[in-house]
Amino acid sequence: MKTCVVLFTRDLRVHDNPAFASSVGAFDVVLPLFVHDPALPAGDNRRAFLRGALDDLRSSLRARGGDLAELHGDPVTEAIRAAKTVGASAIAMAADVSAYARSRETRLAAACESERLAFKTFPGVTVVPPSAVRPGGGGSHYKVFTPYYRSWEAFTFRDVVGAPKKVSLPADAPKSWFSTAIGDAGETAARKRLSSWLADIAAYGDIHDDLAADRTSRLSPYLHFGCLSPREVVDRAQGQEGAEPFIRQLCWRDFYHQVLAAFPALKSKPYRANAEDEWRDEKDALQAWQEGHTGMPIVDAGMRQLRAEGWMHNRARLITASYLTKHLYVDWRAGGDHFFDLLLDGDVANNYGNWQWVAGTGNDTKPYRRFSPLRQAERFDPTGEYVRRYVPELAHIPGKAIHQPWELPAAQRRGYPAPIK
Ligand SMILES: Cc1cc2nc3c(=O)[nH]c(=O)nc-3n(C[C@H](O)[C@H](O)[C@H](O)COP(=O)(O)OP(=O)(O)OC[C@H]3O[C@@H](n4cnc5c(N)ncnc54)[C@H](O)[C@@H]3O)c2cc1C
């Protein structure tokens, strides 16, 4: 079975897409992949447009029996990881021209070579590939439009390729790669997600704290907006092998709802009387935390995941919230409000209930508990893969050394800051 990964970048279509069509023609199985790259920020409008384009591409792929895998992080690292996970022997993509795109292409070509994968680029971003028509006399490009236009018109354009009719996906691609919550709202998507999640539930107890595995249900936004009934979720989970730890989490949800019902000021007042600490008024520290530039990689990875996806893994929520309140001593309300602003599942009971739990002002029976970010990182991201995904400037650091970049020479830290005090 020959498998290929097609890395989509800004060729978000199935019609006349040479990289995609050729791969579907030449391989038995194809993984269409888009990687959300934190190094390529986009304003709100462009993000919304991109989201729409990806959703539409996914529908077109699904209509052909395929799907769109969406990953987050450095596109080179993620494309290689995807290829290895599904046992692909090749990666294909459209060639592009910006300095960033070209360096991405060069890095990917080198990574493919060292992983013994074939790598091929295809045209498609322009009518005529940039270097296909050149001025006489050896120049690299035309400096004036009209002569360029004449050569361009005289050039034999490539044939338009049709949209492939059928796409076969690798059977072993993890379910969590497909159909992220953002943009996939509503009851219909929620019910689909629940069904596919229930097929995966047995592993939950062992793997739900593994940051890189990303194997929790991601049902929280649907539960928040009531696209799914929590009662029905429990009903469908009950009796399935390994469902107990998952059902327990749903109980946490009910727990905080009954706390909020009894204590409506949960968002603004400490739940335990006299539990308030003396918080520091540290605007710079708060901002560094919000932007994912604290110098503590596991914290920054979580905060960047929140910004990029409107969602954060529960373990990362615990680590980042503890870091803000018990390391930087910044008021839990500032952290809670920031989460609430960005989370798709932002929910008064669950958000502020959990924040107060972490800050020691709420329902934790051990209010002085403090998570060591480094120990948490070594335990729940032992290979550094989660950090590598969201903090691309550290992605070149191998293994768990990525968790302590301050131990490395400055050149290897590539501008990544020292931990803030
Ligand atoms: C500081 C902090 C802030 C949080 N803010 C929110 C929030 O605003 N909205 C929200 O829904 N959850 C919040 N949580 C709880 C938890 O992190 C998310 O519910 C979970 O990560 C959502 O992912 P999932 O659906 O894949 O969870 P799964 O692990 O698959 O759990 C299934 C469901 O159980 C419920 N659940 C899981 N953990 C908790 C928990 N600790 N408390 C309450 N309910 C839970 C959620 O509804 C979740 O969808 C917060 C946790 C922390 C530590």
The ligand as an SDF file (V2000), in Angstrom:
LIG
                    3D

 53 58  0  0  0  0  0  0  0  0999 V2000
   -7.6460   26.7830   34.7710 C   0  0  0  0  0  0  0  0  0  0  0  0
   -8.7010   25.9450   34.0770 C   0  0  0  0  0  0  0  0  0  0  0  0
   -9.7310   26.5430   33.3580 C   0  0  0  0  0  0  0  0  0  0  0  0
  -10.7250   25.7630   32.7470 C   0  0  0  0  0  0  0  0  0  0  0  0
  -11.7290   26.3950   32.0540 N   0  0  0  0  0  0  0  0  0  0  0  0
  -12.7280   25.6400   31.5030 C   0  0  0  0  0  0  0  0  0  0  0  0
  -13.8040   26.2720   30.7960 C   0  0  0  0  0  0  0  0  0  0  0  0
  -13.8840   27.4870   30.6940 O   0  0  0  0  0  0  0  0  0  0  0  0
  -14.7420   25.4580   30.2340 N   0  0  0  0  0  0  0  0  0  0  0  0
  -14.7170   24.0920   30.3530 C   0  0  0  0  0  0  0  0  0  0  0  0
  -15.5920   23.4220   29.8230 O   0  0  0  0  0  0  0  0  0  0  0  0
  -13.7090   23.4930   31.0260 N   0  0  0  0  0  0  0  0  0  0  0  0
  -12.7250   24.2110   31.6070 C   0  0  0  0  0  0  0  0  0  0  0  0
  -11.7110   23.5750   32.2730 N   0  0  0  0  0  0  0  0  0  0  0  0
  -11.7810   22.1200   32.4890 C   0  0  0  0  0  0  0  0  0  0  0  0
  -11.0800   21.2360   31.4400 C   0  0  0  0  0  0  0  0  0  0  0  0
   -9.7730   21.7060   31.2240 O   0  0  0  0  0  0  0  0  0  0  0  0
  -11.8330   21.1930   30.1230 C   0  0  0  0  0  0  0  0  0  0  0  0
  -13.1810   20.8810   30.3290 O   0  0  0  0  0  0  0  0  0  0  0  0
  -11.2390   20.1170   29.1930 C   0  0  0  0  0  0  0  0  0  0  0  0
   -9.8720   20.3620   28.9750 O   0  0  0  0  0  0  0  0  0  0  0  0
  -12.0000   20.1130   27.8760 C   0  0  0  0  0  0  0  0  0  0  0  0
  -11.4490   19.1840   27.0040 O   0  0  0  0  0  0  0  0  0  0  0  0
  -12.2130   17.8360   26.6210 P   0  0  0  0  0  0  0  0  0  0  0  0
  -13.6080   18.1580   26.2400 O   0  0  0  0  0  0  0  0  0  0  0  0
  -11.3540   17.1370   25.6260 O   0  0  0  0  0  0  0  0  0  0  0  0
  -12.1950   17.1070   28.0250 O   0  0  0  0  0  0  0  0  0  0  0  0
  -12.3510   15.5640   28.4410 P   0  0  0  0  0  0  0  0  0  0  0  0
  -11.1340   15.2170   29.1990 O   0  0  0  0  0  0  0  0  0  0  0  0
  -12.7090   14.7300   27.2830 O   0  0  0  0  0  0  0  0  0  0  0  0
  -13.5510   15.6160   29.4910 O   0  0  0  0  0  0  0  0  0  0  0  0
  -14.9150   15.4850   29.0980 C   0  0  0  0  0  0  0  0  0  0  0  0
  -15.7270   16.6380   29.6230 C   0  0  0  0  0  0  0  0  0  0  0  0
  -15.7150   16.6830   31.0430 O   0  0  0  0  0  0  0  0  0  0  0  0
  -15.7580   18.0380   31.4900 C   0  0  0  0  0  0  0  0  0  0  0  0
  -14.5320   18.3290   32.2660 N   0  0  0  0  0  0  0  0  0  0  0  0
  -13.3090   17.7760   32.0820 C   0  0  0  0  0  0  0  0  0  0  0  0
  -12.4450   18.2540   33.0090 N   0  0  0  0  0  0  0  0  0  0  0  0
  -13.1330   19.1310   33.7670 C   0  0  0  0  0  0  0  0  0  0  0  0
  -12.7890   19.9570   34.8690 C   0  0  0  0  0  0  0  0  0  0  0  0
  -11.5480   19.9680   35.4120 N   0  0  0  0  0  0  0  0  0  0  0  0
  -13.7440   20.7610   35.3770 N   0  0  0  0  0  0  0  0  0  0  0  0
  -15.0060   20.7700   34.8690 C   0  0  0  0  0  0  0  0  0  0  0  0
  -15.3950   20.0100   33.8310 N   0  0  0  0  0  0  0  0  0  0  0  0
  -14.4620   19.1960   33.2920 C   0  0  0  0  0  0  0  0  0  0  0  0
  -15.8140   18.9200   30.2540 C   0  0  0  0  0  0  0  0  0  0  0  0
  -17.1610   19.2390   29.9820 O   0  0  0  0  0  0  0  0  0  0  0  0
  -15.2340   18.0080   29.1830 C   0  0  0  0  0  0  0  0  0  0  0  0
  -15.6950   18.3210   27.8820 O   0  0  0  0  0  0  0  0  0  0  0  0
  -10.6900   24.3600   32.8820 C   0  0  0  0  0  0  0  0  0  0  0  0
   -9.6330   23.7620   33.5860 C   0  0  0  0  0  0  0  0  0  0  0  0
   -8.6510   24.5390   34.1900 C   0  0  0  0  0  0  0  0  0  0  0  0
   -7.5480   23.8610   34.9660 C   0  0  0  0  0  0  0  0  0  0  0  0
  1  2  1  0
  2  3  1  0
  2 52  2  0
  3  4  2  0
  4  5  1  0
  4 50  1  0
  5  6  2  0
  6  7  1  0
  6 13  1  0
  7  8  2  0
  7  9  1  0
  9 10  1  0
 10 11  2  0
 10 12  1  0
 12 13  2  0
 13 14  1  0
 14 15  1  0
 14 50  1  0
 15 16  1  0
 16 17  1  0
 16 18  1  0
 18 19  1  0
 18 20  1  0
 20 21  1  0
 20 22  1  0
 22 23  1  0
 23 24  1  0
 24 25  2  0
 24 26  1  0
 24 27  1  0
 27 28  1  0
 28 29  2  0
 28 30  1  0
 28 31  1  0
 31 32  1  0
 32 33  1  0
 33 34  1  0
 33 48  1  0
 34 35  1  0
 35 36  1  0
 35 46  1  0
 36 37  1  0
 36 45  1  0
 37 38  2  0
 38 39  1  0
 39 40  1  0
 39 45  2  0
 40 41  1  0
 40 42  2  0
 42 43  1  0
 43 44  2  0
 44 45  1  0
 46 47  1  0
 46 48  1  0
 48 49  1  0
 50 51  2  0
 51 52  1  0
 52 53  1  0
M  END
$$$$
